[in-house]
C-alpha cells in the first residue's frame, strides 16, 4: 500500500495541469531536433521539469505519454522510445528527491545519472528495432563507428554514451534554471 501512496503523492492539481504543457514542450523540441538532424535530443525538458517539481512517477508518466502521443500523432519513430522517456522521468524524480536538483553542480551529477539510464535503456531499442541507425542526427556517429569496424551494439552504446551526457546535463540544467526562476 505504501508504494501506491508514494505514487499518489506525485500527483496534485498543479502537476495534472503541468503535464500537458510539458508534453507539448517535449514534442515541439523533439520535432525541431528531428527536422534539423541535430546530434542531441532535447525532447525530455518537460519530463525532467515535471519530475523535479512533482516526483518520479509524475515524470515517468509525462515521459511515456510524450513519446506515445508524439508517435501516434506526428512521428511514428518516436513511439518505441517511450520506455526511455519513462525511465528519464523516473530517474530525474528520484534524483530530485535525493537532493540532486538543489545546486547547479549537483544537477550535473543528476544529468549524468539520467544520461547513463537513457543510454542503457535506449541502446537495445536502437539496435533491435532500427538496426542501430535511427532518425536521430546522432546516427551519423553510429554510422562512423560501424565503418571503423565496431559492432552494432558497441557502436550504438558508444554513440549514446557520447551524446546522452551532453543532452541530459543540458536538459537538467535548463529544467533547474526554469525552476529557479519560478
Beta strands, then each sheet from edge to edge (+ up, - down):
end
